[in-house]
Amino acid sequence: MTVRRGLVAAAACALALAAPLAVSAGGAPEHGRLVAFRSCGELLGYVKTHAAPFVTAYGVGQSAGPGVVAPGVAPGVQAAPATGSTPQQGVDYSGTNVQEAGVDEPDIVKTNGRTLFSVESGRLEAVAVGAGRPRLLDTLKLDGGWSHELLLEGTHLLVLSLGGYWLQPLPAAPAAMIVPRPSSTTLTEVDVSDPAALKVVQTLRLDGAYVDARMVDGAVRVVSSSSLPVALPTVAPAGTTGDAIAAAKAKNETVVESSPVSAWLPSYRLGSGRSHSLVACRAVRRPPFFSGLGMLTVTTIDLAKGLKPVDSTAIMSDGRIVYASLSRLYVATEPWSLRPLPLAPTRARNGGETEIHAFDISSPTATRYLGDGTVPGYLLDQWSLSEYKGVLRVVSTATPAWWGAGPASQSYLTTLRLEQGRLVRVGQVGGLGHGDRVYAVRLIGDTGYVVTFRQVDPLYTLDLRDPARPQVLGKLDLPGYSSYLHPIGADLLLGIGQAVDRGTNEPAGTQISLFDVSSPAHPSRLQKASLGQGWSAAESDHHAFLYWPATGLVVVPFGQQAVAMHVSRSSGIRELGRIVHSRARQAELPQIDRSVVVGGELLTISSAGVAANGLTSLEAMGWAAFPPAPAPTPIPGPIPVPVPGGTVTP
């Protein structure tokens, strides 16, 4: 999970082709409404015209040398009381820690309060839980992809598998001469009506790299990013001479010029059936300026009807960050021409802008493009966006995260409202953390919290009641920083991050901080607790964090441990104990990835199995071991190498 997010985020740092951003006479970027293609002929003419300058002897946008990537690649609230025997999320069991109540996010563990599903090392495990002793029910080997996440709706379990890129040496050329091969995304529907007999119902393969997904009431929106062209029979030079390279380039120019529109549109295939176009030509929009040879697609799937896409819409752009409310989905990305070269990240332009695209997802069977807008700077992650009462709030930093802080950097909170096809700026407050960059954001109702860091950790509290006039209410300076913030009741905020050595300003171990925000103008830290040297996965992946309001339980993974704490205003942060999977039959203790509550049990999950402990006393209650992971299968040909935008795959 964390690896996938990291690679998807890294995709925004990759730039294969340099294209100038259209500018007005005054030198500022021109922004306007996206334009829908009126026909397949118009779309085909557009992509051919813009692809022509990038045709080489090795394909489109491909060249000899290491590190080549394809053009345009990017790769809650407690539930109501239970009324029947069916377990209720938030009452009888905890679900995935998500940003918005009712908007589910893919994760490596899902549960319905009776069965726990975990995906690890290409296998799906089903474990009976909640009866005092976890019990392994079934194991299903998964095909396709190298990283998997889950969404669960009733008896439908959806497995989303990330494809990637292989850097493959060209035939009859030096080994250093490599080209990327396009990725795909695999969705697998698993029938879990009988968790002791897991059964694959259907598979769906989409062209393009899986970026992220969201599910609302069984309707899934899958965001994927394709590098164009999707498929063209381009050639490579027959040798290394100038004549051979020139001949190959001429051949590839002919291939591009004579290509059909199907070569430039992503497709999908159900099972072993034939391929179908994933998106219609008229459902594709383009910016008013060239934004790279990439296509961002939002595919709608109604799990109650199977995996066949019920709707798709696309824009000629990339996608890096996905956020969704109950009725809208937003995809943010830096303008294609402002991103850094893979080997020269400091060439990213300070003070650039982030584009945000809005989609209407209020219908379970359709996704409608609403409009776009921009904010200054770069976003940290999905927590940088939040919609409230029809207003989108966005926190951004002038300097990109991959560049590091600088004296000219500052952060902003910008409010946007959709008006006539545009996300129009309503208000803005800047000046947050001069010289710093954002490390954590949490926007809750009319209040916002932003952590910036360079040498000290300022926690800013923001008043968002008037979208036209957001303002800073308070500021708390502390050594170290928090990289994840979580509300504990109405007036407490828990921060997870790193203590910092005052002498070296280097991270000095995972630190938990409890903040009193009952007076937003005067936030204070009630207590801090150190977990020791190292890092917690919850610092960068909120799905690894567990908070159970009924008992004040907080659990975070910390290497091979799950650290359980009781958190409240009266007792502060009180450590209950640390759980390890000592019964795992491995040479080393496995890292604990997730924790969930089911009934009176705390369940912790690792690659080795599921452990059950008492919810308050942490006494051992049972252990369900997963089958030993199979040895990695040797891969013939190119060695897989992680690259921005995905993994390297054959």
Stockholm file with secondary structure:
# STOCKHOLM 1.0

chainA/1-650         MTVRRGLVAAAACALALAAPLAVSAGGAPEHGRLVAFRSCGELLGYVKTHAAPFVTAYGVGQSAGPGVVAPGVAPGVQAAPATGSTPQQGVDYSGTNVQEAGVDEPDIVKTNGRTLFSVESGRLEAVAVGAGRPRLLDTLKLDGGWSHELLLEGTHLLVLSLGGYWLQPLPAAPAAMIVPRPSSTTLTEVDVSDPAALKVVQTLRLDGAYVDARMVDGAVRVVSSSSLPVALPTVAPAGTTGDAIAAAKAKNETVVESSPVSAWLPSYRLGSGRSHSLVACRAVRRPPFFSGLGMLTVTTIDLAKGLKPVDSTAIMSDGRIVYASLSRLYVATEPWSLRPLPLAPTRARNGGETEIHAFDISSPTATRYLGDGTVPGYLLDQWSLSEYKGVLRVVSTATPAWWGAGPASQSYLTTLRLEQGRLVRVGQVGGLGHGDRVYAVRLIGDTGYVVTFRQVDPLYTLDLRDPARPQVLGKLDLPGYSSYLHPIGADLLLGIGQAVDRGTNEPAGTQISLFDVSSPAHPSRLQKASLGQGWSAAESDHHAFLYWPATGLVVVPFGQQAVAMHVSRSSGIRELGRIVHSRARQAELPQIDRSVVVGGELLTISSAGVAANGLTSLEAMGWAAFPPAPAPTPIPGPIPVPVPGGTVTP
#=GR chainA/1-650 SS CHHHHHHHHHHTTCCSSCCCCCBCTTSSBCCCCCEECSSHHHHHHHHHHHHGGGEETTEESCCSSTTCCCTTCCCCCCCCCCCSSSCCBTTTBCCCCCSSTTCBCCBSEEECSSEEEEEETTEEEEEECSSSSCEEEEEEECCSCSEEEEEEETTEEEEEEECCCEEEECTTSCTTCEEEECCEEEEEEEECSSTTSCEEEEEEEEESEEEEEEEETTEEEEEEEEESSSCCCCCCCSSSSHHHHHHHHHHHHHHHHTCCGGGGSCEEEETTSCCEESSCGGGEEECSSCCCSEEEEEEEEEGGGCSSCSEEEEESSCCCEEEECSSEEEEEECCGGGSCBTTBGGGSCTTCEEEEEEEECCSTTCCEEEEEEEEESBCCSGGGEEEETTEEEEEEESSCTTTCCCTTCCEEEEEEEEETTEEEEEEEEEEETTTCEEEEEEEETTEEEEEEESSSEEEEEEECSSTTSCEEEEEEEESSEEEEEEEETTTEEEEEEEEECTTTCCEEEEEEEEEECSSTTSCEEEEEEEEESSCCGGGTCGGGCEEETTTTEEEEEETTEEEEEEEETTTEEEEEEEECCTTCCSSSCCCEEEEEEETTEEEEEESSEEEEEETTTCCEEEEEECCCCCCCCCCCSSCCCCBTTBCCCC
#=GC SS_cons         CHHHHHHHHHHTTCCSSCCCCCBCTTSSBCCCCCEECSSHHHHHHHHHHHHGGGEETTEESCCSSTTCCCTTCCCCCCCCCCCSSSCCBTTTBCCCCCSSTTCBCCBSEEECSSEEEEEETTEEEEEECSSSSCEEEEEEECCSCSEEEEEEETTEEEEEEECCCEEEECTTSCTTCEEEECCEEEEEEEECSSTTSCEEEEEEEEESEEEEEEEETTEEEEEEEEESSSCCCCCCCSSSSHHHHHHHHHHHHHHHHTCCGGGGSCEEEETTSCCEESSCGGGEEECSSCCCSEEEEEEEEEGGGCSSCSEEEEESSCCCEEEECSSEEEEEECCGGGSCBTTBGGGSCTTCEEEEEEEECCSTTCCEEEEEEEEESBCCSGGGEEEETTEEEEEEESSCTTTCCCTTCCEEEEEEEEETTEEEEEEEEEEETTTCEEEEEEEETTEEEEEEESSSEEEEEEECSSTTSCEEEEEEEESSEEEEEEEETTTEEEEEEEEECTTTCCEEEEEEEEEECSSTTSCEEEEEEEEESSCCGGGTCGGGCEEETTTTEEEEEETTEEEEEEEETTTEEEEEEEECCTTCCSSSCCCEEEEEEETTEEEEEESSEEEEEETTTCCEEEEEECCCCCCCCCCCSSCCCCBTTBCCCC
//
